[in-house]
Amino acid sequence: LPAHTVGFGVKGAVTWSATPVRNYRDYKRTDFGVAELSWLWGVNRGVLTPPGLDEQWLVSLAHTPDDMATLVGEFAELAAALRA
């Protein structure tokens, strides 16, 4: 997929770009259409992440292993759909 992660662990984001985002100009060239699709994909599957033009995740102690499996699973489904 033409995407990169920024950060890792309890807070991070996926940016929809074929190359890593290093600065604001790089960020402005990311694929905001896919970013919006990704956010809507999650919302329609019960995964609410902060709205924005990068796909952020925030994990807290309130999230269970099942919650995390849901987040990872819906993103895997999105990735498969984008590759199809």
Backbone as JSON Lines, residues from 0, in Angstrom:
{"i":0,"aa":"L","n":[0.84,-1.19,0.0],"ca":[0.0,0.0,0.0],"c":[0.88,1.24,0.0]}
{"i":1,"aa":"P","n":[0.43,2.31,-0.63],"ca":[1.18,3.57,-0.6],"c":[0.92,4.3,0.71]}
{"i":2,"aa":"A","n":[1.46,3.76,1.81],"ca":[1.21,4.33,3.13],"c":[2.42,4.12,4.01]}
{"i":3,"aa":"H","n":[2.57,5.0,4.98],"ca":[3.64,4.91,5.96],"c":[3.09,5.23,7.33]}
{"i":4,"aa":"T","n":[3.7,4.63,8.35],"ca":[3.31,4.97,9.71],"c":[4.22,6.06,10.25]}
{"i":5,"aa":"V","n":[3.64,6.86,11.1],"ca":[4.37,7.89,11.83],"c":[4.15,7.58,13.3]}
{"i":6,"aa":"G","n":[5.2,7.23,13.99],"ca":[5.06,6.82,15.38],"c":[4.71,5.35,15.45]}
{"i":7,"aa":"F","n":[4.71,4.83,16.65],"ca":[4.4,3.42,16.85],"c":[4.05,3.25,18.32]}
{"i":8,"aa":"G","n":[3.17,2.36,18.61],"ca":[2.79,2.13,19.99],"c":[1.43,2.72,20.29]}
{"i":9,"aa":"V","n":[1.31,3.44,21.41],"ca":[0.01,3.91,21.84],"c":[-0.51,5.09,21.04]}
{"i":10,"aa":"K","n":[0.35,5.82,20.34],"ca":[-0.1,6.93,19.49],"c":[0.71,6.91,18.21]}
{"i":11,"aa":"G","n":[0.0,7.01,17.13],"ca":[0.66,7.03,15.84],"c":[-0.34,7.37,14.76]}
{"i":12,"aa":"A","n":[0.12,7.31,13.53],"ca":[-0.76,7.63,12.41],"c":[-0.27,6.91,11.16]}
{"i":13,"aa":"V","n":[-1.19,6.71,10.26],"ca":[-0.87,6.22,8.92],"c":[-1.02,7.41,7.98]}
{"i":14,"aa":"T","n":[0.01,7.68,7.2],"ca":[-0.1,8.71,6.17],"c":[-0.12,8.01,4.83]}
{"i":15,"aa":"W","n":[-1.0,8.46,3.97],"ca":[-1.22,7.81,2.68],"c":[-0.33,8.47,1.64]}
{"i":16,"aa":"S","n":[0.92,8.0,1.61],"ca":[1.93,8.54,0.73],"c":[2.88,7.42,0.33]}
{"i":17,"aa":"A","n":[3.31,7.42,-0.91],"ca":[4.24,6.39,-1.39],"c":[5.63,6.55,-0.77]}
{"i":18,"aa":"T","n":[5.93,7.73,-0.26],"ca":[7.22,8.0,0.39],"c":[6.96,8.51,1.81]}
{"i":19,"aa":"P","n":[7.9,8.29,2.7],"ca":[7.7,8.78,4.08],"c":[7.5,10.3,4.13]}
{"i":20,"aa":"V","n":[6.68,10.73,5.04],"ca":[6.42,12.15,5.23],"c":[7.47,12.7,6.19]}
{"i":21,"aa":"R","n":[8.23,13.67,5.72],"ca":[9.31,14.25,6.53],"c":[9.02,15.69,6.96]}
{"i":22,"aa":"N","n":[8.12,16.37,6.24],"ca":[7.84,17.77,6.54],"c":[6.43,18.11,6.06]}
{"i":23,"aa":"Y","n":[6.05,19.35,6.27],"ca":[4.69,19.78,5.93],"c":[4.42,19.68,4.43]}
{"i":24,"aa":"R","n":[5.37,20.01,3.61],"ca":[5.16,19.89,2.15],"c":[4.88,18.44,1.75]}
{"i":25,"aa":"D","n":[5.63,17.51,2.34],"ca":[5.36,16.1,2.07],"c":[3.94,15.74,2.5]}
{"i":26,"aa":"Y","n":[3.56,16.2,3.68],"ca":[2.23,15.91,4.2],"c":[1.14,16.44,3.27]}
{"i":27,"aa":"K","n":[1.31,17.62,2.73],"ca":[0.31,18.2,1.83],"c":[0.18,17.42,0.53]}
{"i":28,"aa":"R","n":[1.15,16.57,0.21],"ca":[1.08,15.74,-1.01],"c":[0.53,14.35,-0.74]}
{"i":29,"aa":"T","n":[0.1,14.08,0.5],"ca":[-0.47,12.76,0.78],"c":[-1.85,12.64,0.13]}
{"i":30,"aa":"D","n":[-2.33,11.42,0.02],"ca":[-3.61,11.15,-0.63],"c":[-4.74,11.33,0.38]}
{"i":31,"aa":"F","n":[-5.3,12.53,0.44],"ca":[-6.33,12.85,1.41],"c":[-7.65,12.12,1.08]}
{"i":32,"aa":"G","n":[-7.86,11.75,-0.17],"ca":[-9.05,10.98,-0.52],"c":[-9.04,9.61,0.15]}
{"i":33,"aa":"V","n":[-7.9,8.94,0.12],"ca":[-7.79,7.63,0.77],"c":[-7.84,7.81,2.29]}
{"i":34,"aa":"A","n":[-7.29,8.9,2.8],"ca":[-7.36,9.17,4.24],"c":[-8.81,9.28,4.69]}
{"i":35,"aa":"E","n":[-9.61,10.0,3.93],"ca":[-11.03,10.14,4.27],"c":[-11.74,8.8,4.16]}
{"i":36,"aa":"L","n":[-11.44,8.06,3.1],"ca":[-12.02,6.73,2.93],"c":[-11.66,5.84,4.12]}
{"i":37,"aa":"S","n":[-10.43,5.88,4.55],"ca":[-9.98,5.06,5.66],"c":[-10.74,5.4,6.94]}
{"i":38,"aa":"W","n":[-10.91,6.69,7.2],"ca":[-11.65,7.11,8.39],"c":[-13.1,6.64,8.31]}
{"i":39,"aa":"L","n":[-13.75,6.85,7.17],"ca":[-15.14,6.42,7.01],"c":[-15.28,4.91,7.1]}
{"i":40,"aa":"W","n":[-14.32,4.18,6.54],"ca":[-14.31,2.72,6.62],"c":[-14.38,2.28,8.08]}
{"i":41,"aa":"G","n":[-13.53,2.88,8.92],"ca":[-13.53,2.54,10.33],"c":[-14.82,2.92,11.03]}
{"i":42,"aa":"V","n":[-15.3,4.13,10.78],"ca":[-16.54,4.6,11.41],"c":[-17.69,3.65,11.08]}
{"i":43,"aa":"N","n":[-17.76,3.22,9.84],"ca":[-18.84,2.32,9.44],"c":[-18.69,0.91,10.02]}
{"i":44,"aa":"R","n":[-17.56,0.66,10.66],"ca":[-17.34,-0.64,11.3],"c":[-17.19,-0.51,12.81]}
{"i":45,"aa":"G","n":[-17.6,0.64,13.33],"ca":[-17.6,0.85,14.77],"c":[-16.27,1.26,15.37]}
{"i":46,"aa":"V","n":[-15.31,1.65,14.53],"ca":[-14.01,2.1,15.02],"c":[-13.95,3.61,14.85]}
{"i":47,"aa":"L","n":[-13.94,4.31,15.97],"ca":[-13.92,5.77,15.94],"c":[-12.52,6.26,16.28]}
{"i":48,"aa":"T","n":[-11.88,6.87,15.32],"ca":[-10.56,7.47,15.51],"c":[-10.71,8.97,15.32]}
{"i":49,"aa":"P","n":[-9.73,9.75,15.77],"ca":[-9.84,11.2,15.58],"c":[-9.97,11.53,14.1]}
{"i":50,"aa":"P","n":[-10.94,12.36,13.73],"ca":[-11.06,12.73,12.33],"c":[-9.88,13.6,11.92]}
{"i":51,"aa":"G","n":[-9.46,13.43,10.7],"ca":[-8.34,14.21,10.2],"c":[-7.84,13.61,8.91]}
{"i":52,"aa":"L","n":[-6.81,14.19,8.37],"ca":[-6.31,13.75,7.08],"c":[-5.13,12.8,7.21]}
{"i":53,"aa":"D","n":[-4.88,12.33,8.41],"ca":[-4.0,11.18,8.61],"c":[-4.79,10.23,9.51]}
{"i":54,"aa":"E","n":[-4.5,8.98,9.4],"ca":[-5.28,7.97,10.12],"c":[-4.61,7.72,11.46]}
{"i":55,"aa":"Q","n":[-5.05,8.44,12.49],"ca":[-4.43,8.35,13.81],"c":[-5.03,7.23,14.64]}
{"i":56,"aa":"W","n":[-4.2,6.68,15.49],"ca":[-4.72,5.77,16.49],"c":[-4.24,6.25,17.85]}
{"i":57,"aa":"L","n":[-5.1,6.09,18.82],"ca":[-4.79,6.43,20.21],"c":[-5.24,5.26,21.06]}
{"i":58,"aa":"V","n":[-4.35,4.71,21.83],"ca":[-4.65,3.55,22.65],"c":[-4.54,3.95,24.11]}
{"i":59,"aa":"S","n":[-5.51,3.52,24.91],"ca":[-5.47,3.82,26.34],"c":[-5.66,2.53,27.13]}
{"i":60,"aa":"L","n":[-5.56,2.65,28.42],"ca":[-5.77,1.49,29.29],"c":[-7.2,0.97,29.22]}
{"i":61,"aa":"A","n":[-8.11,1.79,28.74],"ca":[-9.51,1.36,28.62],"c":[-9.72,0.4,27.46]}
{"i":62,"aa":"H","n":[-8.8,0.36,26.51],"ca":[-8.94,-0.54,25.36],"c":[-8.55,-1.96,25.75]}
{"i":63,"aa":"T","n":[-9.39,-2.87,25.35],"ca":[-9.16,-4.29,25.64],"c":[-8.43,-4.94,24.46]}
{"i":64,"aa":"P","n":[-7.91,-6.14,24.66],"ca":[-7.34,-6.86,23.52],"c":[-8.35,-7.05,22.38]}
{"i":65,"aa":"D","n":[-9.62,-7.25,22.73],"ca":[-10.64,-7.37,21.68],"c":[-10.81,-6.06,20.91]}
{"i":66,"aa":"D","n":[-10.74,-4.92,21.63],"ca":[-10.81,-3.62,20.95],"c":[-9.67,-3.49,19.95]}
{"i":67,"aa":"M","n":[-8.48,-3.87,20.36],"ca":[-7.31,-3.75,19.48],"c":[-7.43,-4.7,18.29]}
{"i":68,"aa":"A","n":[-7.97,-5.88,18.53],"ca":[-8.17,-6.82,17.43],"c":[-9.17,-6.26,16.42]}
{"i":69,"aa":"T","n":[-10.18,-5.57,16.91],"ca":[-11.16,-4.93,16.01],"c":[-10.48,-3.87,15.16]}
{"i":70,"aa":"L","n":[-9.66,-3.02,15.78],"ca":[-8.95,-1.96,15.06],"c":[-8.03,-2.55,13.99]}
{"i":71,"aa":"V","n":[-7.24,-3.52,14.37],"ca":[-6.31,-4.14,13.43],"c":[-7.07,-4.88,12.33]}
{"i":72,"aa":"G","n":[-8.14,-5.56,12.7],"ca":[-8.92,-6.31,11.72],"c":[-9.58,-5.42,10.69]}
{"i":73,"aa":"E","n":[-10.17,-4.29,11.12],"ca":[-10.82,-3.42,10.15],"c":[-9.79,-2.78,9.24]}
{"i":74,"aa":"F","n":[-8.59,-2.5,9.75],"ca":[-7.56,-1.93,8.88],"c":[-7.07,-2.97,7.89]}
{"i":75,"aa":"A","n":[-6.96,-4.21,8.31],"ca":[-6.56,-5.29,7.39],"c":[-7.58,-5.46,6.29]}
{"i":76,"aa":"E","n":[-8.88,-5.34,6.63],"ca":[-9.93,-5.42,5.61],"c":[-9.82,-4.27,4.63]}
{"i":77,"aa":"L","n":[-9.56,-3.06,5.14],"ca":[-9.38,-1.91,4.27],"c":[-8.2,-2.13,3.33]}
{"i":78,"aa":"A","n":[-7.09,-2.6,3.87],"ca":[-5.9,-2.84,3.05],"c":[-6.19,-3.84,1.95]}
{"i":79,"aa":"A","n":[-6.9,-4.91,2.28],"ca":[-7.27,-5.91,1.27],"c":[-8.17,-5.3,0.2]}
{"i":80,"aa":"A","n":[-9.13,-4.48,0.62],"ca":[-10.03,-3.84,-0.35],"c":[-9.28,-2.88,-1.25]}
{"i":81,"aa":"L","n":[-8.32,-2.15,-0.71],"ca":[-7.55,-1.21,-1.53],"c":[-6.66,-1.93,-2.53]}
{"i":82,"aa":"R","n":[-6.22,-3.13,-2.17],"ca":[-5.36,-3.91,-3.08],"c":[-6.16,-4.62,-4.18]}
{"i":83,"aa":"A","n":[-7.46,-4.82,-3.94],"ca":[-8.3,-5.57,-4.88],"c":[-8.51,-4.82,-6.2]}
